[in-house]
């Protein structure tokens, strides 16, 4: 049997004493504090029955399962019901057991009122004391902090801050004019978000908490920039997409990250369409251990496919996915297969055994300078021939949908990597038939924190104290988060009818030097103190990326973040030539590769920067 804790015993003792005092005070009030001797004896005699009876009822009603510090309206409701039940039971028990006493009717009415005030009031006072509500602004505990955002998340967060020893909230800031001057949890809405510099200086605030999870990324970025410019450290609550519980608490606070500065508005998915595409189906992801491939696996797993097939060349990457998905989705049927997308026999074996209904082809060589010098033919073999082999198997074994992950570097390419991905797009467009597998291509820019991207490199350089290396002061790139890219890839796969090239809405391009400065600030350092070194454009690198070729146009789709590029059609003769060339077993030099790719892509203009 579970033994009551010391806290429970203390609570029981408190209520027993409260019951005795309430019964005694009821008699005293009844006789204006001049209690006759005969009624003193009756009061003490009946108290021996009343107090134990009330304690038993309180125990059975579950009054000791809660914690006084978190006393709520639900607890007060239970106390009320328990006291009312005791008020009914007392005269019945005294009558049933023939207790020789005459209890005044006014005592039976006064007792539950006094007992309710004592039990409920003491719990409320204890909670106020623990939350420092009794001390108010005179409390010296905790660091002063402003909460930016006076909506539901901010108010919920404020309740937790009242219980925090680390923080002392001194006010809200919010752009809603109707909330200016209002008191929320006893804390005033001082002004608008733009008044942050004034209030932080006046109140001695060096840290703020951004509690606007549903605000657009432009608003969040404006607030973060304002805090950075005034040397104020900013913390934030997660976005609503991250808050599965729907409740914001102090424990969920985190430092502002790069995603908050470069973040974008949430993606609204066609959940019904994705259910039809993925639920109960066999889904295969190639390159499943890479940044996009791994996130695709995580997102797909949430739609309960019948089987998820991970196809990956890297053993360690595949092992890491096995550990992660095995823990996160223990009931999902998952196959972890080592294989090369250029291995025709292995692909035939896998497709023949599992017959995937949907294939997401994320396997690719994507590092521009590495592919440019000494590895051009390998880029073609992996990105073009590998795509061809996976696409061929998808057609041969009756896959309903094949989705190619492409890149903005395929547009007017100046490097081998981008040109090879453009050829992969051409392959998928050329394979599209009126019936059979739907081939869908999705083209987007850089993703935050992907393997081999600039952000992990900057983070490592900042940790060492610099210098942070940027290739050119004017170089710009498009960015989106890995989860957003994966979600839009899935959405495009759901919407595509076959033969389209979907272009993701990438927002505004970001200057890499500004990105470096933001990362330095987020690391708690001054950009003036960490040197930024310009190293010059690398082989094949462009100053800016494009999402459309000069000859392409786009059409809108029902999804605001997806458009369809109207790419040129490819003749059967070109398809046969590309297949024959990319499947050749000989090794070609970098210049031979570039010369051959010029034949199919007039827009391909190799950048002479640093060619070996």
VEXDRENGU-97756 format. One record per residue (C-alpha): chain; x, y, z. Coordinates in steps of 0.5 Angstrom, whole numbers, padded with zeros to 4 digits. Each point is the difference from the previous one (the first is absolute). Example, Ala and Ser with C-alpha at 12.3 -4.5 7.8 and 13.67 -1.06 7.14 Angstrom:
// VEXDRENGU-97756
> ch/c1/c2/c3
> A/0025/-0009/0016
> A/0002/0007/-0002
This chain:
// VEXDRENGU-97756
> ch/c1/c2/c3
> A/0000/0000/0000
> A/0003/0007/-0002
> A/0002/0004/0006
> A/-0002/0007/0001
> A/0005/0005/-0001
> A/0002/0005/0005
> A/-0003/0005/-0004
> A/-0007/-0003/0000
> A/0001/-0002/0007
> A/0001/0008/0002
> A/-0006/0002/-0005
> A/-0005/-0005/0004
> A/0002/0002/0006
> A/-0001/0008/-0002
> A/-0007/-0002/-0002
> A/-0001/-0004/0006
> A/0001/0006/0004
> A/-0004/0004/-0005
> A/-0006/-0004/0001
> A/0001/0000/0008
> A/0001/0008/0000
> A/-0006/0001/-0005
> A/-0005/-0004/0004
> A/0003/0004/0007
> A/-0001/0006/-0004
> A/-0007/-0001/-0002
> A/-0002/-0001/0007
> A/0003/0006/0002
> A/-0003/0004/-0005
> A/-0007/-0003/0001
> A/0001/0002/0008
> A/0003/0007/-0002
> A/0007/-0003/0004
> A/-0004/-0001/0006
> A/-0001/-0008/0000
> A/-0004/-0003/0005
> A/0003/-0006/0004
> A/-0005/-0005/-0002
> A/0002/0002/-0007
> A/0007/0000/0001
> A/-0001/-0008/0002
> A/-0004/-0001/-0006
> A/0005/0004/-0005
> A/0006/-0005/0003
> A/-0004/-0006/-0001
> A/-0003/0001/-0007
> A/0007/0002/-0002
> A/0003/-0007/0001
> A/-0005/-0002/-0005
> A/0000/0006/-0005
> A/0008/0001/-0001
> A/0001/-0008/-0001
> A/-0006/0000/-0005
> A/0002/0006/-0004
> A/0007/-0003/0000
> A/-0002/-0006/-0003
> A/-0005/0003/-0005
> A/0006/0005/-0002
> A/0005/-0006/-0001
> A/-0005/-0004/-0005
> A/-0002/0006/-0004
> A/0008/0000/-0002
> A/0001/0007/0003
> A/0007/-0002/0002
> A/0003/-0002/-0007
> A/0001/0007/-0002
> A/0006/0004/0002
> A/-0002/0007/0003
> A/0005/0004/-0004
> A/-0004/-0002/-0006
> A/-0007/0001/0003
> A/-0005/0002/-0005
> A/-0007/0001/-0001
> A/-0001/-0008/-0001
> A/0003/-0001/0007
> A/-0005/0005/0003
> A/-0006/-0003/-0004
> A/0002/-0007/0004
> A/0001/0004/0006
> A/-0007/0003/0000
> A/-0003/-0007/-0002
> A/0003/-0003/0006
> A/-0002/0005/0005
> A/-0007/0000/-0003
> A/0000/-0008/0001
> A/0002/0001/0007
> A/-0005/0005/0002
> A/-0005/-0005/-0003
> A/0003/-0006/0004
> A/0001/0003/0007
> A/-0007/0000/0002
> A/-0002/-0006/-0003
> A/0006/-0004/0004
> A/-0002/0004/0006
> A/-0007/-0003/-0001
> A/0002/-0007/-0002
> A/0005/-0001/0006
> A/-0005/0003/0005
> A/0005/0005/0002
> A/-0003/0004/0006
> A/0001/0007/-0002
> A/-0004/0006/-0002
> A/0004/0003/-0006
> A/-0003/0007/-0002
> A/-0002/0001/-0007
> A/0004/0006/-0001
> A/0006/-0004/0002
> A/-0002/-0005/-0006
> A/0000/0006/-0004
> A/0006/0004/0002
> A/0005/-0006/0001
> A/0000/-0002/-0008
> A/0001/0008/-0002
> A/0006/0001/0005
> A/0003/-0007/-0002
> A/0000/0002/-0007
> A/0003/0007/0001
> A/0006/-0004/0005
> A/0001/-0005/-0005
> A/0000/0004/-0007
> A/0003/0006/0003
> A/0006/-0003/0003
> A/0001/-0004/-0007
> A/0000/0007/-0004
> A/0004/0003/0005
> A/0005/-0005/0000
> A/0000/0000/-0008
> A/0001/0008/0000
> A/0006/-0001/0005
> A/0003/-0005/-0004
> A/-0001/0004/-0007
> A/0002/0007/0004
> A/-0006/0003/-0001
> A/-0001/0003/0007
> A/0007/0003/-0001
> A/-0002/0003/-0007
> A/0006/0005/-0003
> A/0003/0000/0007
> A/0003/-0007/-0002
> A/0008/0000/-0001
> A/0000/-0007/-0002
> A/0002/-0001/-0008
> A/0002/0004/-0005
> A/-0004/0005/-0003
> A/-0003/-0002/-0007
> A/-0005/0003/-0005
> A/-0005/-0005/-0004
> A/-0001/0002/-0007
> A/-0007/-0002/-0002
> A/-0006/0001/0004
> A/-0004/-0006/-0003
> A/-0002/-0007/0002
> A/0007/-0002/0000
> A/0003/0006/0004
> A/-0005/0000/0005
> A/0001/-0008/0001
> A/0007/0001/0001
> A/-0001/0006/0005
> A/-0003/-0005/0004
> A/0006/-0004/0000
> A/0004/0006/0001
> A/-0003/0001/0007
> A/0002/-0006/0003
> A/0007/0001/-0003
> A/0006/0001/0005
> A/0004/0002/-0007
> A/-0004/0005/-0003
> A/-0004/0006/0003
> A/-0005/0003/-0006
> A/-0001/0007/0000
> A/-0004/0001/-0005
> A/-0003/-0002/-0007
> A/0001/0004/-0007
> A/-0005/-0001/-0006
> A/-0002/0003/-0006
> A/-0008/-0001/0002
> A/-0002/0007/0001
> A/-0006/-0002/0004
> A/0005/-0004/0005
> A/0004/0006/0002
> A/-0001/0002/0007
> A/-0003/-0007/0002
> A/0002/-0004/0006
> A/0001/-0008/-0002
> A/0001/-0004/0006
> A/0001/0006/0004
> A/0006/0003/-0005
> A/-0001/0006/-0005
> A/0000/0000/-0007
> A/0005/0006/0000
> A/0000/0002/-0008
> A/0002/-0003/-0007
> A/0005/-0004/-0002
> A/0004/0006/-0003
> A/0000/0003/0007
> A/0005/-0006/0002
> A/0006/0005/0001
> A/-0003/0005/0004
> A/-0003/-0005/0005
> A/0006/-0005/0000
> A/0004/0006/0002
> A/-0005/0003/0005
> A/-0001/-0007/0004
> A/0007/-0002/-0001
> A/-0002/-0006/-0004
> A/0006/-0004/-0004
> A/-0004/-0006/-0002
> A/-0007/-0001/-0004
> A/-0004/-0006/-0001
> A/-0004/0000/-0007
> A/-0007/-0003/0001
> A/-0003/0001/-0007
> A/0000/-0007/-0003
> A/-0005/0001/-0005
> A/0003/0007/-0002
> A/0003/0000/-0007
> A/0007/-0001/-0001
> A/0001/0007/-0002
> A/-0003/0003/0007
> A/0005/-0005/0003
> A/0006/0002/-0004
> A/-0002/0008/0002
> A/0000/-0002/0007
> A/0006/-0004/0000
> A/0004/0006/-0004
> A/-0003/0005/0005
> A/0003/-0004/0006
> A/0007/-0001/-0003
> A/0001/0007/-0002
> A/-0002/0002/0007
> A/0005/-0006/0003
> A/-0006/-0003/0003
> A/0000/-0008/0001
> A/-0006/-0003/-0003
> A/-0003/-0007/0001
> A/-0006/-0002/-0003
> A/-0006/-0006/0001
> A/-0001/-0005/-0006
> A/-0004/0001/-0006
> A/-0007/-0003/0000
> A/0002/-0005/-0004
> A/0005/-0002/0005
> A/-0005/0000/0006
> A/-0004/-0007/-0001
> A/-0002/0001/0007
> A/-0003/0007/-0001
> A/0003/0003/0006
> A/0006/0005/0001
> A/0004/-0001/0006
> A/0007/0003/0003
> A/0003/-0007/-0001
> A/-0001/0001/-0008
> A/0003/0006/0000
> A/0006/0000/-0005
> A/0006/0005/-0003
> A/-0002/0004/-0006
> A/0003/-0004/-0006
> A/0002/0001/-0007
> A/-0007/-0003/-0002
> A/-0004/0005/0003
> A/0004/0006/-0004
> A/-0001/-0004/-0006
> A/-0006/-0004/0001
> A/-0006/0000/-0004
> A/-0007/0000/0001
> A/-0003/-0007/0002
> A/-0002/-0005/-0006
> A/-0007/-0002/-0001
> A/0000/-0007/-0002
> A/-0006/-0003/-0004
> A/0000/-0006/0005
> A/-0006/-0003/-0003
> A/0004/-0001/-0007
> A/0006/-0002/0004
> A/-0004/-0005/0004
> A/-0002/-0003/-0007
> A/0007/0000/-0003
> A/0004/-0003/0006
> A/-0005/-0003/0005
> A/0000/-0008/-0001
> A/0005/0001/-0006
> A/0007/-0003/0000
> A/0005/0006/-0001
> A/0007/0000/-0002
> A/0005/0006/0001
> A/0007/0000/-0003
> A/0006/0004/0003
> A/-0004/-0002/0007
> A/0006/0002/0004
> A/0001/0007/-0003
> A/-0003/0006/0003
> A/-0007/0001/-0004
> A/0000/-0008/-0001
> A/0000/-0001/0008
> A/-0005/0006/0001
> A/-0005/-0003/-0006
> A/0000/-0007/0004
> A/-0002/0003/0007
> A/-0005/0004/-0004
> A/-0003/-0006/-0004
> A/0000/-0004/0007
> A/-0005/0004/0003
> A/-0005/-0002/-0006
> A/0000/-0007/0002
> A/0003/-0003/-0006
> A/-0001/-0008/-0001
> A/0008/0000/-0001
> A/0005/0005/0000
> A/0006/-0002/-0004
> A/0007/0004/0001
> A/0005/-0001/-0005
> A/0007/0003/0001
> A/0007/-0001/-0002
> A/0003/0002/0007
> A/0000/-0005/0005
> A/0001/0005/0006
> A/-0006/0004/-0002
> A/-0004/-0006/-0001
> A/0002/-0002/0007
> A/-0002/0007/0003
> A/-0007/0000/-0004
> A/-0001/-0008/0003
> A/0001/0003/0007
> A/-0004/0006/-0001
> A/-0006/-0003/-0003
> A/0000/-0006/0004
> A/-0001/0004/0006
> A/-0005/0005/-0003
> A/-0004/-0005/-0004
> A/0000/-0007/0004
> A/-0006/-0002/-0004
> A/0002/0002/-0007
> A/0002/-0005/-0005
> A/0007/0002/-0002
> A/0005/-0003/-0005
> A/0007/0003/0001
> A/0004/-0002/-0007
> A/0007/0002/-0002
> A/0001/0001/-0007
> A/0002/0005/-0006
> A/-0004/0003/-0004
> A/0004/-0002/-0006
> A/0000/-0007/0001
> A/-0005/-0003/-0005
> A/0000/-0007/0003
> A/-0001/0002/0008
> A/-0006/0005/-0002
> A/-0004/-0005/-0004
> A/0001/-0005/0006
> A/-0003/0005/0004
> A/-0006/0003/-0004
> A/-0002/-0008/-0002
> A/0000/-0001/0008
> A/-0003/0006/0002
> A/-0004/0003/-0006
> A/0000/0007/0003
> A/-0007/0004/-0002
> A/0004/0007/0002
> A/0007/0001/-0002
> A/0004/0007/0003
> A/0007/0000/-0003
> A/0004/0004/0004
> A/0007/-0003/-0001
> A/0005/0005/-0004
> A/0007/0003/0001
> A/-0002/0007/0001
> A/0007/0003/0002
> A/0002/0005/-0005
> A/0007/0001/0000
> A/0002/-0007/0002
> A/-0004/-0002/-0007
> A/0003/0005/-0004
> A/0007/-0002/0001
> A/0002/-0007/-0001
> A/-0007/-0003/0001
> A/-0004/0002/-0006
> A/-0001/-0007/-0003
> A/-0002/-0002/0007
> A/-0005/0005/0001
> A/-0003/-0002/-0007
> A/0000/-0007/0002
> A/-0004/0001/0006
> A/-0004/0006/-0001
> A/-0002/-0002/-0007
> A/0001/-0008/-0001
> A/-0002/-0001/0007
> A/-0007/0004/-0001
> A/-0001/-0004/-0007
> A/0001/-0007/0004
> A/-0005/0002/0006
> A/-0005/0003/-0005
> A/0000/-0006/-0005
> A/-0001/-0005/0006
> A/-0006/0004/0002
> A/-0003/0000/-0007
> A/0002/-0008/0000
> A/-0003/-0002/0006
> A/-0006/0005/0000
> A/0001/0005/0005
> A/-0006/0005/0000
> A/0005/0006/0001
> A/0007/0002/0000
> A/0002/0007/0003
> A/0007/0002/-0002
> A/0004/0005/0005
> A/0003/0006/-0005
> A/0003/0006/0002
> A/0000/0008/-0002
> A/0008/-0002/-0003
> A/-0004/-0003/-0006
> A/-0002/0006/-0002
> A/0005/0004/-0005
> A/0005/-0005/0003
> A/0007/0002/0000
> A/0003/-0006/0004
> A/0000/-0007/-0002
> A/-0004/-0002/0006
> A/-0006/0005/-0002
> A/0001/-0003/-0007
> A/-0001/-0007/0002
> A/-0006/0002/0004
> A/-0003/0003/-0006
> A/0001/-0006/-0004
> A/-0003/-0004/0005
> A/-0006/0004/0000
> A/0000/-0001/-0008
> A/0000/-0007/0001
> A/-0006/0000/0005
> A/-0004/0004/-0005
> A/0002/-0004/-0006
> A/-0002/-0006/0003
> A/-0007/0002/0002
> A/-0005/-0004/-0004
> A/-0008/0001/-0001
> A/-0001/-0005/0005
> A/0004/-0004/0005
> A/0005/0003/0005
> A/-0001/0008/0002
> A/0007/0003/-0001
> A/0000/0007/0005
> A/0006/0004/0001
> A/0001/0005/0005
> A/0005/0006/0000
> A/0002/0004/0006
> A/0006/0003/0003
> A/0005/-0001/0006
> A/-0003/-0003/0006
> A/0002/0003/0007
> A/0005/-0005/0004
> A/0001/-0005/-0006
> A/0006/-0005/0000
> A/0005/0004/-0004
> A/-0003/0007/0001
> A/0003/0007/0002
> A/-0004/0000/0007
> A/0004/-0006/0003
> A/0006/0003/-0003
> A/-0001/0007/0003
> A/-0002/-0003/0007
> A/0006/-0004/0000
> A/0004/0006/-0002
> A/-0003/0005/0005
> A/0001/-0005/0006
> A/0008/0000/-0002
> A/-0001/0008/0001
> A/0001/0001/-0008
> A/0001/0002/-0005
> A/-0006/-0001/-0003
> A/0001/-0002/-0008
> A/-0005/0003/-0005
> A/0002/-0001/-0007
> A/-0003/0007/-0003
> A/-0003/0006/0004
> A/-0006/0000/-0005
> A/-0002/-0007/-0001
> A/-0007/-0002/0002
> A/-0004/-0006/0001
> A/-0007/-0003/0001
> A/-0001/-0003/0006
> A/-0006/-0005/0004
> A/0000/-0004/0005
> A/0001/-0008/-0001
> A/-0007/-0002/0003
> A/-0003/0006/-0005
> A/0003/-0003/-0006
> A/-0002/-0007/0002
> A/-0007/0002/0001
> A/0000/0003/-0007
> A/0003/-0005/-0003
> A/-0005/-0005/0002
> A/-0006/0005/-0002
> A/0003/0001/-0007
> A/0000/-0008/0000
> A/-0007/0000/0002
> A/-0002/0006/-0005
> A/0004/-0002/-0006
> A/-0004/-0004/-0006
> A/0007/-0002/-0004
> A/0005/0004/-0003
> A/0000/0007/0004
> A/0006/0003/0003
> A/-0002/0003/0006
> A/0003/0007/0003
> A/0000/0001/0007
> A/-0001/0007/0002
> A/0006/0002/0004
> A/-0001/0007/0002
> A/0005/0005/0000
> A/0007/-0002/-0001
> A/0005/0001/0006
> A/0007/0004/-0001
> A/0005/-0006/0003
> A/0004/0006/0003
> A/-0006/0002/0004
> A/-0001/-0007/0002
> A/0007/-0001/0003
> A/-0002/0007/0004
> A/-0006/-0003/0003
> A/0003/-0007/0002
> A/0005/0004/0003
> A/-0005/0004/0004
> A/-0004/-0006/0002
> A/0007/-0003/0003
> A/0000/0006/0005
> A/0006/0003/-0004
> A/0001/0007/-0003
> A/0000/0000/-0008
> A/0006/0005/0001
> A/0004/-0004/0004
> A/0000/-0007/-0004
> A/0003/0001/-0007
> A/-0004/-0001/-0006
> A/0005/-0002/-0006
> A/-0002/0000/-0007
> A/0004/-0006/-0004
> A/-0003/0001/-0007
> A/-0005/-0004/-0004
> A/0002/-0008/0000
> A/-0001/-0004/-0007
> A/-0006/0000/-0003
> A/-0003/0005/0005
> A/-0005/0005/-0002
> A/-0001/0007/0004
> A/-0008/-0001/0000
> A/-0005/-0006/-0001
> A/-0006/0000/-0005
> A/-0006/-0005/0001
> A/-0002/0001/-0008
> A/0004/0000/-0006
> A/-0001/0005/-0005
> A/-0004/-0004/-0005
> A/-0005/-0002/0006
> A/-0006/0002/0002
> A/-0004/-0002/0006
> A/-0008/-0001/0002
> A/-0003/0001/0007
> A/-0002/-0006/0004
> A/-0006/-0001/0005
> A/0006/0000/0005
> A/0003/0007/0001
> A/0007/-0002/0001
> A/0000/-0004/-0006
> A/0000/0002/-0008
> A/0001/-0005/-0006
> A/0006/0002/-0005
> A/-0002/-0001/-0007
> A/0007/-0003/-0002
> A/0001/-0002/-0007
> A/-0001/-0007/-0003
> A/0005/-0005/-0002
> A/0000/-0004/-0006
> A/0001/-0008/0000
> A/0007/0001/-0004
> A/0002/0004/0006
> A/-0002/-0004/0005
> A/0004/-0006/-0003
> A/0006/0004/-0001
> A/0000/0002/0007
> A/-0001/-0007/0003
> A/0005/-0003/-0005
> A/0005/0005/0003
> A/-0001/0000/0007
> A/0000/-0008/0000
> A/0007/0000/-0003
> A/0005/-0004/0004
> A/0006/0004/-0002
> A/0002/0006/0004
> A/0000/0007/-0003
> A/0004/0006/0002
> A/-0003/0006/0003
> A/0000/0004/-0007
> A/-0003/-0006/-0004
> A/-0006/0000/0005
> A/-0001/0008/-0001
> A/0001/-0001/-0007
> A/-0005/-0005/-0001
> A/-0005/0003/0005
> A/0000/0007/-0004
> A/-0003/-0004/-0006
> A/-0007/-0002/0004
> A/0000/0007/0004
> A/0002/0006/-0004
> A/-0002/0004/0007
> A/0006/-0004/0003
> A/0006/0005/0000
> A/0006/-0002/0005
> A/0003/0005/0004
> A/0007/0000/-0001
> A/0002/0002/0008
> A/0005/-0005/0002
> A/0000/-0006/-0005
> A/0005/-0005/0001
